[in-house]
Amino acid sequence: MSDTADVPSHMAAYEQDGKVKKTTYTFFRGTNSNFHPTDESLGTDTFVSTYLTKGWMPDAPFVDKSTPIVAFGSCFAANISNYLHRRGYNILTKKDDTAYVSSMGDGIVNTFAIRQQFEWAWENVKPDVELWHGYKAETFGYRDVVRLRTKDLFDQTELFIITMGLSEVWYDKPTGAVFWRAIPKQNYDPKRHDFRVTTVSENLENIRAIRSLIHRHKPDARVIFTLSPVPLTATFRPVSCVSANSVSKAILRAAIDEFMQTLPPDLAGTNYFPSYEMVLNGFDHPMMEDRKHPHQHVLTFNMKAFERYYCDVGMSDADLEAAYQEARAMDLKVATQGHFAVPRTMTPAAGGAQAPKA
């Protein structure tokens, strides 16, 4: 630590990134002060553990290649399941095309819809109206063969990775039931269907219900909640999409945080993985040119962080910090040479596009 002799008597000194900094001594800052990173922090060899993952990771890894995993929720869930599947992990939703959590696993984007899947599969609770539709507005009904297949997947699962995406929903006014997605144009009835922004308390209630359902039916299963960094493509609110997205994510993040702060002892096998913060706060240019989907190096670092803390792969903190610096170098390359200077996923769903011709 640097010498503090030159700190004036009316100032207080604190250390950040190995350097002494000055501040007023007026206010008590507690015994657990964790500071926001600076640009200088990004180059330190403890950036990830100090500024991104601190306080959220399990005491020891508990996932191996045989652990049965179900990962679904918002579109970011596909990045998690695809990466782990490529690495040889036992992703049950990659071995099934019947259950909706497999075929539409990255399209069940709000906490109401996620909760519906658990209540339907395990307790045969069916919505009173038609709520579930696919990407092409096709109807996804409540067939028992699909329910039983979903139940079978859930019954096998030892780790659920649940990714939340948005808190804006369309709903059925007479019943209050929430749709998976927007309502197909041919089905829309202005007297019956409406749009709203859900509250922190509603989403907190859903998260608690989801976790309780898992505990009731699979008491030894572990759960990891994540929040997708992918923003809204559009909002149905009469405000800018950028500001609506800030609210949508804040509602979910606040609900997750309150859930984690009030977690009862019998649900100790629950974690929050800060993918949202790692993507948006670990990089200056995390998104591709569509400003919605993360660059491949950002996703790869994110999942290496997951492996370091959750998977029994022998990765060290130093290995992860090195992986971050590698990804950060790519981030700087985007800043100086543009989006097409780094490797990318060339699929419309992932946001990638072909480089423009010279």
N, C-alpha and C positions, 0 to 999 in steps of 0.2 A: 504493500500500500504506500502511496506517495506521502511525503511529509505534510503534516497539517499545520506546521508552525506559522505559515503565511495566511491562515484563515483568520479574518478579523474577529474580534471578541463578540461582536454583535451577530456573527454568522455561525451556522453549524455546518459541519462537514459530513458527507456521506460518500460511500464508495460505490461506483458503478463501472463495470468492465475494467476493474483494476486501477481506476483513477479516482482521485479525490475530487469531489465537486462541492460547491458551496450553495447553501440555502439559508433562509432565515431560521432562527432557533425558536420562533414564537410558538409553533404548533407541534404538539406531540404526534409523531408519525407512526407510533405503534411498534410492535416487536416483529412484525411480519411484512415489512415494506418491500414490495416488488415493483421495480420501476419500468416504465414504458421504454422500449428500445429506441436508440438513436441510429443514425446511419453508421456510426462507428461500431455499434453493437453487432451489426450484420457480419462483420469480419472476424469476430471473436471465435474461439474454439469451443465455446459453451453456449452459443446462441440458441440452439434448438432446445436444450434442456432448461435453460434459464428463462427464455422468453416465449416459447411456444407450447411446450408440453408440461411444464412444471405444475405439480399438484393434481394432474388428471390421470396419470398412468398407473397401471396395476403394479403391485409389489414385485411380481415376477411373471414371465411369460407363461401362458397356459394353453396355447394352441399348437398342435402339431398337424402333420399332413393327414392324419386319420380323423381329426375332429370334425364331426358333421356340422356344417355351417349353412344357415339360411340368411341371405342378405337381400333386402328389398326396401323399397320406399321411393325416394325421389330419383331423378335421373343420375345423380352422383353415385347412387348405389351400384349402378352398372360398372362404374370404374373400379369400385372395390371388388365386386365379385369377379370381374374379368381378370383383374390382376392376380388375385389369389388363385383363380382357376388355372391361369397360365403357369403359375408357380407350383402347381400340383396339389393344392389344398382341396379338401373334400367339400365342394360347394354343391349342396343338394339341388339347388334351384337350377344348376347347369345340367343336371341329369334328368330333368323333367320338363315336359312341354304341355302338361295338362293343367296344373294349378295356375291360378291367376298370378300368384306371387312369383311364378317363373316366367310366364308369357308376358305379363304386364308389370314385372317386378320393379321397373324403374319409372312406372307411370302411376303408381299409387302414392300420390305426393303429399297428401295432408294427413294429419293425425287421426281425423275421423275415419278416413278410408282405411288406414292401417289398422285401427282398432276393429273396424268391421270384419277384416279378414280373420282376426283371432277369435272374435265372438262367433262368427259363422262356422269356422273350422271346428272349434272345440265345443261349442255350446249350441250349435245349430240355430243361431239367431239370424233370421233373414229379414232384410229390409221390407217394409210394406209396399214400396214402390220400386220401379225400375231405376237403379242408380248407377250401375256399372257399365261403362262403355270403353271400347278400345281406341287406339290411335286413329282409326278410320271411321269412328262413330258407330262401330258395330256393337250390338248388345251383348253384354256378358251377363248371363242369367245366374240363377242360383241352383244349378243342377247338382244333385246329390253326389254324382260321380266325381265332380270337380271338388266339392266340399270334402269328401272322404280322402281324395288324393292330397289335398292341402293339409288335412288333419294328419295324414301319414307322414308328410314331410315335417310338420311341426313336432310330431311325436318322436321322430328320429333326431331332432336337432339338439345339439349341446351348446351351440353359440348362435344367438340371433344378433345380426348387425342391422339396425333399423335407422334409415336415413330420412330425415324430415326435410321437406322442400319449401312449402309455402303455407301461409295462414289465410289467404284469400280463398273463399269457396263459393260455389253455387249450391243452392239448396232447394228442397221442396217445401213450399210454405205451409201446406196443411199439416205435414208430419214433422217438419223441421229436419228431416233426414238430409245428409250431405252427399253430394255427388263425388265420384272419383275425380272428375275433370269438369270442364265446361259442358254444357248441355248441347247435344247434337242439334243443329239448326232445325231439322225437320221435326224435332220433338219439343222445341221451345214453346212454352205457353206463358205469356206475361202475367196471366192471372194466377198462375201456380208456381212459377219458378222465379227465383230472385238471387241476387249476389250480395255478399257481405264480407267484412273482415272479421275473423274470429278473434277472441280475446285471449290474453295470457291464461286466465283461469280456466277457460274451456280447453285449451291445449294441455295445460297441466293436468286437468282431470283425465284427458285421454291418455296421456303418457302414464299416469298412475294406473289406469285401468289396464293398459297393455302389459305393463310390468306385473301387475297382480294376476292377470290371466296366465302369463307364462309361469309364474311361481306356482299357481294352483295346479296346472296341468303338467309342468315340467320343473319341479322344484329345484333340481340341480343344474338347470341350464343357466348359462350366463348371458348377459345382454350388454351390447355396446350401442349407445345412441350417438348419432352424428347429425350434423346440420350441413346441408348441401351449400357450397359457395356459389352454385350456379344461380344467377338472378332470374327474376321474372322476365319472360319474353315480352309480355304485355300485361297491363293491369286494366281491369274493368272499372276502376275508380276514376273520377273526373279530375285526376291530378297526374303529374308526370310519373312515368314508370320508375324512374330512378328513386324518387322519394317514396313511392308506394313499396318498392322493393326493400328499402331500408326499414320500413315499418313491419313488413311481412317477416323479414328475418329476425328483427328485434323481438317480436312477439314470441317466436319459437325459441330463440336463444334464452330469453328470460324464463320461459316455461321449463326448459330443460334445466336451467341453473337452479331454479327453485326446487324442482324435483330432486336434483342431486344434493342440494343442501339439506333437504328434509328426508333423505333416504332412510327408511327404517332398517334396523340391524339385520333382519331376516332377508333383506334384498341386497346384501353386501356384494354379491356377484354382479354388480352393475357398474358400467363405466361410461364416461363421455370421452369420445375421441375428437380432439379439436381440429378436424380437417378444415372447417370453415376458417378458423383463425390462421392455420398454417398456410393456406392458399392465399388469403387476402392480405395477411400481415407479414408473411415471410418473403414476399416478392414485390417488386415494383411494377412488373408487367406480366401478371400471372395468366391473363386471358388471351386467347387468340383474337384475330381481327374482328370476330363477331362480338367481342367484349362479354361473352357469356360462358364459354367453355375453356377450362384451363389448358395451357400448353402441356405437351406430353412430359417434359422434364419436371413440371410442377406436380403432376399426378404421380410420377414415379417416385419423387422424393416423399410425397405424402404417404404412399404405400410402404416405402422403406421405413418410415417412422412407425407405421403400424406393425410391421414385422419386428422391428427392434424391440418394441415393448410388449407385444402380445404373442409373438410366435417364437417357438424354441428353435432359433436358427443360429444362435451364438454371435449375433451382431453386437458390437460394443458401442458405447456412446461416441467414441472416436470415429468409428466407422460411419455412424449416422451423421456426425458433424461434417465429415469429409463428403458424404453424399449431398448434404445441403450446399456446401461450397461449390460442388460441381454443378448443381442445379442453379445456384445463384450466378455462376459464370454464364450459363445459358441465358438467364434473365437479363444480364448486362448485354449479352450479344443481341437479344431482341431490341433492347433500348438503342443500340448503336447501329444495327444493321437491318432491323425490321423483323416482322413475324416469320418470314420465310427463310430466315437464316438458321433456323433450328429444326431438328426433326419434328415431324408432326403426324397426327392421325388424319388420314385423308378420307374422312367420312362426313357427310352432312350432319349426321346426328351428333357427332363430336365437335362440330364447329369448324372443321378443317376445310380448306379449299385449295385448289391447285394454284401454284405461284403464277402471277401474271406474266405473260410473254413479253420479252423485251421489245 
